[in-house]
Amino acid sequence: MPKLLMRWNIKPGKEAEYFEYVLKEFAPGISKLGLQLTESWYTVYGEGPQILSGAEAESDTAMEMALEDEAWERLTEKLKEYVTDFGYKV
């Protein structure tokens, strides 16, 4: 199963809006694309991204289709309203 690893930092002063968006739109949207969220880590102290999150797809093809979908673009573009340094890799 391919795994999607995502990372970002929450913009100061945007924490409440960020958490509302992630819970109500981003996470459900990821699921609709066929990706299963597997974990999410919040860094409280130290270096590195503030948020690390992972999701899996059933196959390489399913992962490619999810990441090429316009919904993925919309979800990540809106996420960037609340975060900086967004990045991902499979």
N, C-alpha and C positions, 0 to 999 in steps of 0.2 A: 504494500500500500504506500503510495507516495504521500509525503508529509509536507505541508506548507508551514513555514516558520515566518512569523511576522514580528516586527519590532517597531516601537515608537516611544515618544515622550509626550506627556500631556502638557498642553500650554498652561502656564500659570493663569489662574482666574477662570479657567474653563472646565474645571473638574466636574462640577455638577452637570453641566450640559453634556460633557463627554460620557459620563457614566449612564446618563439617560439615553443617549444615542446608541451606545454600545449594547445596552440591554434590550432596548425596544426596536432597534432597526438593524444594526450591524450584525449581531449574532444571529437573529432570525433570517436575515438576508443571506448570510454565509450558508446557513442550513438549506435554504431554498435552492442554492446553487449546487447542492449535492456534497457539500463539505461538512464533515463532522468535527466540531470543535473538540479538542482533546485536552487542552490545558491552557492556562493563562497565569503568568507570573508577574507580580508587582514588585519592583525593586524599591525598597525603602531606604537602603543605605548602600553606598559604594558606587563604583563606576559601572557604566553600561546603560543599556536602554531601560527606561522606567517600566515599560510593559513588554513582555515576551509572550506570544500566543501561538498555539499550534492547532492545525486542523489537518484531517486526513481525507483522502478521496478513495473510492473503491478501486480505481485504476489510473494509469497515466493518462489515458484518454479522458476520463472524467475530470481529472485535475486540469488538463489543458482546456477543456470546454468551459469549466468554471472560470478560469482566469482570462479567457477570451470573451466572456459574456459581458454585454454592456452593463448589466447589473453590478458586476464586480467593479467596474470603473466608477459607477455612481456611488457605490458604497464606500470605496476608498477615497474618492474625491471629497465626499461629505465628512469622512473621518478626519481628513486633513484640515478641516475647519477648527478642529479641537486639539490636534496633535502636531508635533514637528518630527523630523527625522524618520518618517515612515519608510519602511523598507520590508522586503520579503524575499524569500527564496524557497525553492522546492528541493 
